[in-house]
Amino acid sequence: MPFLYHDLYSIYFLFVVFLISVSFNTDRKQIKSLLLLPFKTKESYEFLYFQRNINFSFLRFLYFTIIILISSSFLTLLCQDFKIFDFLNLLWKVFVFFIAKYIVILLFGFILNKYVKFKKIAIINIDIKAFISMYFFPILLIISYTNVLNDTLIYIISLIFIILMVITKIVFLIKSNNFIGLKFIDIISYICILEIIPIIALYNVLK
């Protein structure tokens, strides 16, 4: 896997580490609460940041960037294509995909006259994906700089990452619906229109 050991890829990883460090310096309490999401805490992340803090802040911009960089790496592993120009081509496609998806979520909410509720969905999307991405980042480093995993296992891990990015987000969306206040039909519509269709579209683009 020649690209994984390229100096540019090391700089790429250092940039991800830099963004995570900036995230901690920007709001240590929020990112710490995000990483402790699976554990029972006195003040739940859902209550503090899915209900109260629903702004597209600088920290969430950092989350968004981290998601794109780490997701692109795992998609590259999943495609088993490590040429640098192919990687850069995939990177901008992933960037456009996520930007378009969040814009569509907000437009969908505006059209249905439920903008604030769908804005909360967009925030949950960003935060949960950032949560998964940061937990998988050390695994990505191990894959990139060691030979302890074979290609099949790397493929499985990458697939698990992609599946968790979708499933975990939907689980937290349903779990946090008491903060969002959507009807059941709205959630089903969201999952069908704004989750399943975009995934199929991204798959076709990357084929």
N, CA, C and O of each residue as an XYZ file, in Angstrom:
828
protein
N       0.847     -1.192      0.000
C       0.000      0.000      0.000
C       0.888      1.250      0.000
O       1.052      1.875      1.048
N       1.458      1.626     -1.138
C       2.467      2.665     -1.177
C       2.016      4.021     -0.687
O       2.780      4.730     -0.032
N       0.756      4.401     -1.003
C       0.332      5.744     -0.621
C       0.263      5.918      0.891
O       0.471      7.017      1.404
N      -0.029      4.833      1.604
C      -0.154      4.930      3.055
C       1.150      5.311      3.729
O       1.133      5.805      4.856
N       2.279      5.096      3.069
C       3.566      5.399      3.662
C       4.215      6.625      3.025
O       5.392      6.910      3.248
N       3.433      7.334      2.239
C       3.934      8.525      1.579
C       4.046      9.666      2.588
O       3.225      9.789      3.497
N       5.084     10.507      2.413
C       5.282     11.633      3.324
C       4.091     12.581      3.342
O       3.756     13.135      4.389
N       3.451     12.773      2.197
C       2.291     13.659      2.138
C       1.154     13.140      3.007
O       0.406     13.918      3.599
N       1.032     11.819      3.077
C      -0.018     11.234      3.903
C       0.285     11.443      5.383
O      -0.629     11.605      6.190
N       1.552     11.439      5.733
C       1.955     11.722      7.113
C       1.612     13.163      7.477
O       1.136     13.436      8.579
N       1.858     14.080      6.544
C       1.481     15.478      6.771
C      -0.029     15.607      6.911
O      -0.525     16.387      7.724
N      -0.743     14.843      6.118
C      -2.207     14.791      6.166
C      -2.673     14.376      7.565
O      -3.581     14.985      8.132
N      -2.041     13.334      8.112
C      -2.383     12.872      9.461
C      -2.035     13.908     10.519
O      -2.788     14.116     11.470
N      -0.883     14.558     10.344
C      -0.486     15.604     11.287
C      -1.493     16.747     11.289
O      -1.749     17.362     12.324
N      -2.054     17.020     10.130
C      -3.076     18.063     10.021
C      -4.330     17.651     10.795
O      -4.950     18.484     11.456
N      -4.707     16.370     10.717
C      -5.861     15.876     11.483
C      -5.589     16.021     12.982
O      -6.454     16.469     13.735
N      -4.389     15.641     13.408
C      -4.010     15.783     14.825
C      -4.074     17.245     15.239
O      -4.538     17.569     16.332
N      -3.609     18.119     14.368
C      -3.649     19.563     14.635
C      -5.093     20.038     14.827
O      -5.378     20.802     15.750
N      -5.999     19.587     13.957
C      -7.406     19.992     14.061
C      -8.042     19.492     15.355
O      -8.822     20.205     15.985
N      -7.707     18.273     15.745
C      -8.236     17.730     17.002
C      -7.711     18.539     18.184
O      -8.448     18.814     19.131
N      -6.425     18.923     18.124
C      -5.826     19.750     19.190
C      -6.503     21.110     19.270
O      -6.798     21.602     20.360
N      -6.749     21.718     18.107
C      -7.444     23.010     18.075
C      -8.848     22.873     18.647
O      -9.339     23.771     19.331
N      -9.494     21.736     18.362
C     -10.840     21.478     18.900
C     -10.830     21.481     20.424
O     -11.709     22.064     21.059
N      -9.825     20.822     21.004
C      -9.707     20.800     22.465
C      -9.450     22.199     23.020
O      -9.986     22.564     24.066
N      -8.633     22.974     22.321
C      -8.335     24.333     22.794
C      -9.520     25.268     22.612
O      -9.667     26.246     23.346
N     -10.367     24.964     21.630
C     -11.534     25.805     21.368
C     -12.606     25.626     22.433
O     -13.130     26.608     22.959
N     -12.935     24.383     22.752
C     -13.947     24.101     23.777
C     -13.676     22.717     24.361
O     -14.249     21.718     23.926
N     -12.801     22.682     25.343
C     -12.401     21.404     25.945
C     -13.593     20.680     26.567
O     -13.679     19.454     26.492
N     -14.505     21.421     27.177
C     -15.644     20.801     27.844
C     -16.539     20.073     26.839
O     -16.973     18.949     27.089
N     -16.813     20.720     25.702
C     -17.728     20.105     24.729
C     -17.109     18.872     24.083
O     -17.771     17.841     23.964
N     -15.856     18.961     23.666
C     -15.260     17.807     22.985
C     -15.020     16.659     23.961
O     -15.117     15.492     23.582
N     -14.708     16.983     25.218
C     -14.566     15.935     26.225
C     -15.904     15.250     26.472
O     -15.969     14.029     26.610
N     -16.965     16.041     26.527
C     -18.304     15.492     26.707
C     -18.696     14.621     25.514
O     -19.362     13.599     25.676
N     -18.277     15.033     24.314
C     -18.563     14.246     23.105
C     -17.880     12.889     23.162
O     -18.496     11.868     22.859
N     -16.614     12.874     23.548
C     -15.860     11.624     23.593
C     -16.352     10.699     24.704
O     -16.158      9.485     24.641
N     -16.990     11.282     25.724
C     -17.542     10.476     26.827
C     -19.008     10.115     26.588
O     -19.693      9.633     27.490
N     -19.474     10.351     25.373
C     -20.876     10.112     25.026
C     -21.373      8.703     25.364
O     -22.512      8.565     25.811
N     -20.558      7.636     25.167
C     -21.070      6.282     25.464
C     -21.216      6.001     26.955
O     -21.867      5.036     27.354
N     -20.605      6.852     27.769
C     -20.605      6.607     29.209
C     -21.620      7.499     29.904
O     -21.932      8.591     29.429
N     -22.117      7.037     31.002
C     -23.086      7.808     31.767
C     -22.377      8.987     32.427
O     -21.459      8.800     33.225
N     -22.802     10.185     32.093
C     -22.223     11.376     32.712
C     -23.320     12.177     33.393
O     -24.505     12.017     33.100
N     -22.904     13.035     34.300
C     -23.864     13.809     35.072
C     -24.706     14.716     34.162
O     -25.928     14.790     34.290
N     -24.012     15.407     33.233
C     -24.698     16.269     32.277
C     -24.542     15.648     30.901
O     -23.447     15.658     30.338
N     -25.612     15.110     30.355
C     -25.518     14.385     29.092
C     -25.229     15.332     27.936
O     -25.671     16.480     27.917
N     -24.471     14.812     26.972
C     -24.154     15.597     25.772
C     -25.429     15.955     25.018
O     -25.555     17.053     24.476
N     -26.382     15.007     24.989
C     -27.632     15.245     24.276
C     -28.352     16.478     24.832
O     -28.858     17.314     24.083
N     -28.381     16.567     26.154
C     -29.095     17.669     26.796
C     -28.371     18.997     26.572
O     -29.000     20.011     26.270
N     -27.039     18.982     26.725
C     -26.269     20.224     26.644
C     -26.080     20.714     25.215
O     -26.125     21.919     24.963
N     -25.864     19.781     24.263
C     -25.426     20.201     22.931
C     -26.359     19.796     21.794
O     -26.204     20.296     20.680
N     -27.311     18.919     22.032
C     -28.311     18.623     21.013
C     -29.561     19.466     21.242
O     -30.325     19.725     20.313
N     -29.760     19.889     22.480
C     -30.946     20.680     22.797
C     -30.618     22.165     22.936
O     -31.296     23.012     22.354
N     -29.582     22.477     23.703
C     -29.285     23.877     23.995
C     -28.374     24.529     22.955
O     -28.706     25.572     22.391
N     -27.226     23.904     22.709
C     -26.218     24.502     21.837
C     -26.349     23.940     20.418
O     -25.707     22.945     20.082
N     -27.171     24.572     19.595
C     -27.404     24.058     18.237
C     -26.883     25.038     17.185
O     -27.446     25.146     16.096
N     -25.808     25.746     17.517
C     -25.225     26.684     16.568
C     -24.141     26.017     15.742
O     -23.455     25.111     16.217
N     -23.987     26.472     14.493
C     -22.883     26.002     13.654
C     -21.641     26.816     14.033
O     -21.271     27.779     13.361
N     -21.020     26.397     15.124
C     -19.893     27.126     15.697
C     -18.589     26.760     14.998
O     -18.554     25.886     14.133
N     -17.515     27.448     15.392
C     -16.186     27.138     14.866
C     -15.794     25.716     15.232
O     -15.161     25.021     14.437
N     -16.168     25.276     16.436
C     -15.857     23.906     16.845
C     -16.528     22.900     15.918
O     -15.920     21.892     15.555
N     -17.748     23.156     15.539
C     -18.440     22.220     14.643
C     -17.882     22.294     13.220
O     -17.965     21.324     12.467
N     -17.326     23.424     12.863
C     -16.600     23.501     11.589
C     -15.368     22.588     11.643
O     -15.052     21.902     10.671
N     -14.682     22.590     12.786
C     -13.531     21.693     12.975
C     -13.982     20.236     12.931
O     -13.333     19.400     12.303
N     -15.094     19.937     13.599
C     -15.663     18.581     13.551
C     -15.900     18.164     12.096
O     -15.531     17.067     11.676
N     -16.522     19.068     11.344
C     -16.881     18.790      9.958
C     -15.629     18.459      9.129
O     -15.627     17.515      8.340
N     -14.585     19.240      9.322
C     -13.334     19.021      8.584
C     -12.698     17.694      8.971
O     -12.220     16.957      8.109
N     -12.691     17.388     10.263
C     -12.131     16.120     10.751
C     -12.893     14.938     10.155
O     -12.289     13.948      9.741
N     -14.219     15.044     10.112
C     -15.065     13.985      9.534
C     -14.666     13.711      8.086
O     -14.480     12.559      7.695
N     -14.537     14.765      7.302
C     -14.205     14.613      5.883
C     -12.844     13.945      5.702
O     -12.704     13.035      4.885
N     -11.845     14.389      6.457
C     -10.486     13.867      6.304
C     -10.393     12.393      6.708
O      -9.774     11.591      6.009
N     -11.008     12.045      7.835
C     -10.930     10.661      8.304
C     -11.828      9.746      7.462
O     -11.440      8.621      7.148
N     -13.016     10.220      7.098
C     -13.913      9.416      6.253
C     -13.277      9.120      4.904
O     -13.390      8.004      4.396
N     -12.615     10.102      4.323
C     -11.965      9.916      3.027
C     -10.883      8.848      3.113
O     -10.713      8.054      2.187
N     -10.155      8.828      4.218
C      -9.106      7.820      4.402
C      -9.688      6.419      4.464
O      -9.162      5.495      3.843
N     -10.779      6.259      5.217
C     -11.393      4.934      5.326
C     -12.061      4.509      4.017
O     -12.061      3.326      3.678
N     -12.623      5.459      3.290
C     -13.198      5.132      1.989
C     -12.105      4.697      1.013
O     -12.314      3.821      0.174
N     -10.943      5.324      1.140
C      -9.808      4.930      0.303
C      -9.385      3.502      0.615
O      -9.101      2.715     -0.289
N      -9.345      3.179      1.893
C      -9.010      1.807      2.300
C     -10.065      0.825      1.809
O      -9.753     -0.295      1.405
N     -11.310      1.264      1.851
C     -12.407      0.401      1.407
C     -12.326      0.149     -0.095
O     -12.609     -0.949     -0.574
N     -11.936      1.184     -0.822
C     -11.786      1.046     -2.277
C     -10.466      0.372     -2.642
O     -10.283     -0.094     -3.767
N      -9.541      0.328     -1.664
C      -8.212     -0.258     -1.875
C      -7.512      0.406     -3.062
O      -6.921     -0.260     -3.913
N      -7.597      1.719     -3.092
C      -6.943      2.518     -4.134
C      -6.123      3.589     -3.436
O      -6.685      4.448     -2.757
N      -4.793      3.555     -3.590
C      -3.949      4.408     -2.776
C      -3.103      5.403     -3.573
O      -2.140      5.958     -3.045
N      -3.455      5.631     -4.833
C      -2.743      6.624     -5.619
C      -3.167      8.011     -5.152
O      -4.340      8.257     -4.867
N      -2.200      8.901     -5.079
C      -2.470     10.195     -4.469
C      -3.515     11.002     -5.224
O      -4.352     11.650     -4.596
N      -3.491     10.982     -6.545
C      -4.465     11.760     -7.307
C      -5.867     11.172     -7.178
O      -6.856     11.904     -7.165
N      -5.945      9.852     -7.084
C      -7.244      9.221     -6.843
C      -7.776      9.600     -5.466
O      -8.972      9.830     -5.287
N      -6.872      9.659     -4.504
C      -7.266     10.038     -3.153
C      -7.783     11.475     -3.116
O      -8.822     11.745     -2.513
N      -7.071     12.388     -3.750
C      -7.492     13.794     -3.779
C      -8.831     13.945     -4.507
O      -9.661     14.772     -4.127
N      -9.031     13.152     -5.540
C     -10.296     13.168     -6.268
C     -11.434     12.705     -5.363
O     -12.518     13.288     -5.369
N     -11.181     11.659     -4.590
C     -12.183     11.158     -3.646
C     -12.438     12.179     -2.542
O     -13.576     12.364     -2.110
N     -11.380     12.836     -2.090
C     -11.493     13.808     -1.000
C     -12.452     14.937     -1.349
O     -13.297     15.302     -0.532
N     -12.332     15.495     -2.553
C     -13.230     16.605     -2.895
C     -14.654     16.120     -3.117
O     -15.605     16.858     -2.860
N     -14.815     14.880     -3.594
C     -16.158     14.319     -3.766
C     -16.846     14.138     -2.407
O     -18.032     14.433     -2.260
N     -16.097     13.654     -1.425
C     -16.644     13.493     -0.076
C     -17.008     14.853      0.512
O     -18.044     14.999      1.160
N     -16.149     15.845      0.282
C     -16.410     17.204      0.767
C     -17.711     17.748      0.179
O     -18.562     18.256      0.910
N     -17.862     17.642     -1.134
C     -19.071     18.122     -1.812
C     -20.300     17.357     -1.323
O     -21.367     17.939     -1.131
N     -20.139     16.041     -1.123
C     -21.252     15.203     -0.662
C     -21.774     15.672      0.691
O     -22.981     15.836      0.869
N     -20.866     15.890      1.651
C     -21.294     16.289      2.990
C     -21.888     17.702      2.995
O     -22.896     17.953      3.655
N     -21.264     18.614      2.263
C     -21.795     19.975      2.171
C     -23.218     19.947      1.594
O     -24.137     20.557      2.140
N     -23.375     19.228      0.483
C     -24.685     19.141     -0.175
C     -25.720     18.517      0.752
O     -26.869     18.955      0.806
N     -25.293     17.484      1.484
C     -26.241     16.790      2.362
C     -26.760     17.706      3.465
O     -27.959     17.721      3.744
N     -25.859     18.475      4.100
C     -26.295     19.351      5.183
C     -27.156     20.499      4.654
O     -28.095     20.927      5.325
N     -26.847     20.992      3.471
C     -27.677     22.037      2.864
C     -29.076     21.502      2.580
O     -30.071     22.182      2.834
N     -29.149     20.278      2.052
C     -30.451     19.659      1.747
C     -31.255     19.433      3.021
O     -32.469     19.639      3.030
N     -30.589     19.008      4.106
C     -31.287     18.814      5.392
C     -31.935     20.118      5.838
O     -33.098     20.131      6.240
N     -31.176     21.225      5.768
C     -31.703     22.517      6.195
C     -32.815     22.995      5.263
O     -33.812     23.554      5.721
N     -32.647     22.776      3.954
C     -33.696     23.151      2.999
C     -34.966     22.336      3.227
O     -36.076     22.859      3.138
N     -34.789     21.055      3.520
C     -35.912     20.169      3.796
C     -36.696     20.692      4.995
O     -37.926     20.741      4.969
N     -35.981     21.079      6.039
C     -36.629     21.635      7.225
C     -37.321     22.949      6.933
O     -38.404     23.206      7.458
N     -36.708     23.798      6.095
C     -37.295     25.091      5.734
C     -38.593     24.896      4.948
O     -39.587     25.579      5.193
N     -38.569     23.953      4.001
C     -39.753     23.674      3.177
C     -40.906     23.155      4.029
O     -42.063     23.508      3.803
N     -40.578     22.303      5.024
C     -41.600     21.730      5.895
C     -41.973     22.657      7.058
O     -42.781     22.303      7.916
N     -41.368     23.854      7.066
C     -41.580     24.820      8.148
C     -41.142     24.242      9.508
O     -41.756     24.507     10.541
N     -40.066     23.451      9.473
C     -39.512     22.845     10.684
C     -37.991     23.043     10.701
O     -37.228     22.126     11.004
N     -37.579     24.269     10.366
C     -36.158     24.559     10.174
C     -35.331     24.257     11.425
O     -34.286     23.612     11.339
N     -35.796     24.723     12.584
C     -35.032     24.539     13.827
C     -34.865     23.062     14.153
O     -33.801     22.632     14.598
N     -35.924     22.287     13.927
C     -35.863     20.850     14.216
C     -34.874     20.142     13.291
O     -34.122     19.272     13.731
N     -34.875     20.513     12.020
C     -33.945     19.884     11.087
C     -32.523     20.428     11.255
O     -31.548     19.765     10.900
N     -32.422     21.625     11.792
C     -31.099     22.145     12.140
C     -30.497     21.288     13.249
O     -29.298     21.011     13.240
N     -31.325     20.869     14.202
C     -30.861     19.971     15.259
C     -30.401     18.641     14.670
O     -29.419     18.058     15.130
N     -31.119     18.160     13.645
C     -30.712     16.919     12.980
C     -29.339     17.083     12.339
O     -28.494     16.193     12.433
N     -29.119     18.229     11.684
C     -27.824     18.499     11.057
C     -26.707     18.526     12.106
O     -25.610     18.021     11.871
N     -27.004     19.123     13.265
C     -26.023     19.185     14.354
C     -25.709     17.782     14.873
O     -24.545     17.451     15.099
N     -26.742     16.958     15.064
C     -26.539     15.573     15.503
C     -25.690     14.824     14.482
O     -24.803     14.055     14.854
N     -25.959     15.047     13.199
C     -25.169     14.442     12.127
C     -23.690     14.757     12.299
O     -22.848     13.860     12.269
N     -23.382     16.029     12.477
C     -21.984     16.463     12.585
C     -21.337     15.911     13.840
O     -20.246     15.346     13.774
N     -21.994     16.064     14.986
C     -21.390     15.669     16.258
C     -21.160     14.166     16.352
O     -20.096     13.729     16.791
N     -22.143     13.374     15.945
C     -22.009     11.918     16.040
C     -20.950     11.397     15.069
O     -20.184     10.495     15.409
N     -20.909     11.961     13.868
C     -19.871     11.551     12.923
C     -18.480     11.925     13.432
O     -17.519     11.180     13.240
N     -18.383     13.075     14.078
C     -17.093     13.481     14.663
C     -16.696     12.519     15.775
O     -15.528     12.149     15.897
N     -17.667     12.117     16.582
C     -17.440     11.161     17.667
C     -16.872      9.842     17.124
O     -15.867      9.344     17.631
N     -17.511      9.285     16.101
C     -17.053      8.033     15.491
C     -15.672      8.224     14.861
O     -14.786      7.386     15.027
N     -15.496      9.324     14.142
C     -14.233      9.583     13.443
C     -13.051      9.658     14.398
O     -11.992      9.094     14.123
N     -13.226     10.351     15.520
C     -12.109     10.511     16.456
C     -11.763      9.207     17.170
O     -10.601      8.968     17.499
N     -12.755      8.375     17.408
C     -12.469      7.075     18.027
C     -11.775      6.128     17.044
O     -10.996      5.268     17.455
N     -12.055      6.284     15.762
C     -11.442      5.417     14.760
C     -10.091      5.949     14.259
O      -9.356      5.232     13.580
N      -9.772      7.184     14.588
C      -8.513      7.763     14.097
C      -7.276      6.988     14.560
O      -6.387      6.744     13.744
N      -7.179      6.587     15.844
C      -6.025      5.769     16.245
C      -5.918      4.458     15.468
O      -4.817      3.997     15.167
N      -7.074      3.856     15.142
C      -7.069      2.629     14.343
C      -6.515      2.909     12.952
O      -5.773      2.102     12.392
N      -6.884      4.062     12.405
C      -6.377      4.460     11.094
C      -4.858      4.621     11.119
O      -4.175      4.250     10.164
N      -4.340      5.166     12.197
C      -2.890      5.317     12.339
C      -2.190      3.955     12.399
O      -1.136      3.758     11.793
N      -2.789      3.028     13.133
C      -2.225      1.677     13.231
C      -2.201      1.009     11.857
O      -1.209      0.393     11.468
N      -3.311      1.143     11.132
C      -3.391      0.560      9.791
C      -2.326      1.164      8.878
O      -1.716      0.466      8.069
N      -2.117      2.461      9.018
C      -1.251      3.178      8.093
C       0.239      2.944      8.336
O       1.030      2.973      7.394
N       0.624      2.714      9.584
C       2.053      2.670      9.894
C       2.536      1.343     10.476
O       3.660      1.248     10.969
N       1.690      0.330     10.418
C       2.123     -1.007     10.851
C       1.657     -2.035      9.825
O       0.827     -1.741      8.965
N       2.188     -3.206      9.927
C       1.782     -4.300      9.037
C       1.092     -5.433      9.798
O       1.139     -6.593      9.386
N       0.456     -5.080     10.907
C      -0.135     -6.117     11.764
C      -1.481     -6.619     11.233
O      -1.960     -7.678     11.639
N      -2.088     -5.845     10.318
C      -3.410     -6.224      9.799
C      -3.303     -6.571      8.317
O      -2.625     -5.890      7.548
N      -3.985     -7.639      7.941
C      -3.979     -7.994      6.519
C      -5.046     -7.190      5.772
O      -5.852     -6.492      6.387
N      -5.040     -7.296      4.443
C      -5.952     -6.489      3.624
C      -7.416     -6.777      3.917
O      -8.248     -5.870      3.896
N      -7.731     -8.031      4.187
C      -9.127     -8.401      4.471
C      -9.620     -7.739      5.747
O     -10.734     -7.218      5.792
N      -8.787     -7.759      6.790
C      -9.162     -7.156      8.069
C      -9.271     -5.642      7.944
O     -10.155     -5.026      8.540
N      -8.379     -5.049      7.175
C      -8.439     -3.602      6.933
C      -9.753     -3.240      6.236
O     -10.403     -2.253      6.580
N     -10.122     -4.052      5.261
C     -11.378     -3.835      4.529
C     -12.572     -3.932      5.482
O     -13.488     -3.113      5.410
N     -12.567     -4.919      6.365
C     -13.665     -5.119      7.320
C     -13.764     -3.939      8.283
O     -14.859     -3.450      8.562
N     -12.615     -3.482      8.790
C     -12.591     -2.342      9.721
C     -13.135     -1.091      9.041
O     -13.908     -0.339      9.635
N     -12.727     -0.875      7.796
C     -13.204      0.292      7.040
C     -14.711      0.214      6.825
O     -15.413      1.221      6.921
N     -15.195     -0.972      6.537
C     -16.630     -1.175      6.344
C     -17.394     -0.926      7.642
O     -18.466     -0.320      7.628
N     -16.845     -1.395      8.762
C     -17.455     -1.157     10.074
C     -17.537      0.335     10.366
O     -18.540      0.823     10.887
N     -16.475      1.050     10.026
C     -16.461      2.514     10.229
C     -17.608      3.172      9.468
O     -18.341      3.983     10.033
N     -17.771      2.827      8.184
C     -18.820      3.424      7.362
C     -20.204      3.078      7.905
O     -21.083      3.938      7.964
N     -20.398      1.824      8.300
C     -21.692      1.387      8.834
C     -22.010      2.127     10.140
O     -23.136      2.582     10.340
N     -21.023      2.242     11.017
C     -21.234      2.935     12.288
C     -21.549      4.414     12.086
O     -22.326      4.997     12.842
N     -20.945      5.019     11.068
C     -21.214      6.433     10.775
C     -22.698      6.641     10.468
O     -23.259      7.695     10.768
N     -23.318      5.638      9.873
C     -24.741      5.750      9.515
C     -25.636      5.292     10.666
O     -26.546      6.012     11.077
N     -25.373      4.093     11.181
C     -26.241      3.490     12.198
C     -26.245      4.287     13.497
O     -27.307      4.562     14.056
N     -25.055      4.661     13.981
C     -24.957      5.386     15.260
C     -25.703      6.709     15.198
O     -26.375      7.103     16.151
N     -25.577      7.384     14.075
C     -26.249      8.666     13.895
C     -27.768      8.506     13.951
O     -28.451      9.304     14.593
N     -28.291      7.495     13.293
C     -29.740      7.251     13.285
C     -30.224      6.879     14.688
O     -31.287      7.321     15.125
N     -29.428      6.058     15.391
C     -29.784      5.665     16.766
C     -29.886      6.893     17.661
O     -30.851      7.035     18.413
N     -28.887      7.792     17.585
C     -28.912      8.992     18.424
C     -30.003      9.962     17.990
O     -30.542     10.707     18.808
N     -30.325      9.950     16.709
C     -31.414     10.787     16.224
C     -32.733     10.358     16.858
O     -33.503     11.191     17.336
N     -32.984      9.057     16.857
C     -34.214      8.521     17.458
C     -34.207      8.731     18.972
O     -35.212      9.109     19.574
N     -33.024      8.471     19.576
C     -32.892      8.617     21.026
C     -33.105     10.066     21.472
O     -33.640     10.317     22.552
N     -32.687     11.005     20.642
C     -32.756     12.427     21.003
C     -34.009     13.109     20.487
O     -34.101     14.336     20.527
N     -34.976     12.342     20.002
C     -36.158     12.953     19.402
C     -36.990     13.750     20.404
O     -37.748     14.641     20.020
N     -36.845     13.424     21.693
C     -37.565     14.226     22.685
C     -37.032     15.653     22.730
O     -37.741     16.563     23.160
N     -35.771     15.863     22.285
C     -35.215     17.206     22.188
C     -35.564     17.856     20.848
O     -35.690     19.077     20.747
N     -35.717     17.014     19.826
C     -35.978     17.536     18.481
C     -37.467     17.824     18.289
O     -37.845     18.893     17.811
N     -38.313     16.849     18.671
C     -39.760     17.049     18.602
C     -40.374     16.755     17.249
O     -41.377     17.367     16.883
N     -39.784     15.816     16.484
C     -40.352     15.432     15.199
C     -41.371     14.320     15.379
O     -41.308     13.558     16.344
N     -42.311     14.230     14.445
C     -43.236     13.107     14.429
C     -42.532     11.885     13.856
O     -41.513     12.004     13.176
N     -43.086     10.712     14.139
C     -42.487      9.459     13.661
C     -42.371      9.452     12.140
O     -41.371      8.987     11.592
N     -43.394      9.967     11.461
C     -43.385      9.983      9.991
C     -42.271     10.881      9.460
O     -41.695     10.610      8.406
N     -41.969     11.961     10.203
C     -40.876     12.859      9.793
C     -39.530     12.155      9.874
O     -38.679     12.317      8.999
N     -39.343     11.365     10.941
C     -38.085     10.637     11.117
C     -37.913      9.590     10.020
O     -36.830      9.440      9.455
N     -38.998      8.866      9.723
C     -38.955      7.857      8.652
C     -38.644      8.523      7.310
O     -37.845      8.011      6.526
N     -39.282      9.666      7.054
C     -39.045     10.401      5.809
C     -37.598     10.852      5.725
O     -36.965     10.757      4.674
N     -37.079     11.347      6.853
C     -35.682     11.791      6.886
C     -34.741     10.643      6.561
O     -33.844     10.784      5.730
N     -34.948      9.494      7.224
C     -34.060      8.338      7.017
C     -34.100      7.878      5.560
O     -33.063      7.573      4.971
N     -35.300      7.829      4.985
C     -35.455      7.342      3.603
C     -34.890      8.334      2.586
O     -34.149      7.958      1.677
N     -35.256      9.612      2.758
C     -34.903     10.615      1.754
C     -33.496     11.180      1.948
O     -32.768     11.379      0.976
N     -33.113     11.438      3.202
C     -31.859     12.145      3.454
C     -30.748     11.256      3.993
O     -29.663     11.751      4.297
N     -30.992      9.961      4.117
C     -29.936      9.031      4.515
C     -29.711      7.959      3.455
O     -28.599      7.803      2.951
N     -30.747      7.233      3.121
C     -30.603      6.104      2.187
C     -30.268      6.586      0.775
O     -29.339      6.076      0.148
N     -31.021      7.563      0.277
C     -30.789      8.057     -1.083
C     -29.394      8.673     -1.237
O     -28.712      8.367     -2.215
N     -28.940      9.533     -0.306
C     -27.575     10.069     -0.450
C     -26.489      8.993     -0.436
O     -25.500      9.108     -1.161
N     -26.659      7.948      0.379
C     -25.668      6.870      0.428
C     -25.597      6.153     -0.915
O     -24.515      5.839     -1.410
N     -26.772      5.899     -1.498
C     -26.810      5.253     -2.827
C     -26.156      6.160     -3.869
O     -25.432      5.692     -4.747
N     -26.422      7.463     -3.760
C     -25.844      8.434     -4.705
C     -24.327      8.482     -4.577
O     -23.615      8.503     -5.581
N     -23.822      8.499     -3.312
C     -22.371      8.521     -3.099
C     -21.721      7.258     -3.630
O     -20.646      7.302     -4.229
N     -22.381      6.133     -3.407
C     -21.841      4.850     -3.915
C     -21.711      4.894     -5.431
O     -20.700      4.459     -5.982
N     -22.725      5.416     -6.103
C     -22.689      5.493     -7.575
C     -21.615      6.453     -8.072
O     -20.996      6.220     -9.110
N     -21.397      7.537     -7.322
C     -20.372      8.513     -7.697
C     -18.970      7.904     -7.560
O     -18.090      8.161     -8.382
N     -18.778      7.097     -6.515
C     -17.455      6.533     -6.235
C     -17.160      5.248     -7.006
O     -16.030      4.760     -6.982
N     -18.149      4.704     -7.680
C     -17.955      3.470     -8.443
C     -16.946      3.675     -9.574
O     -16.659      2.741    -10.322
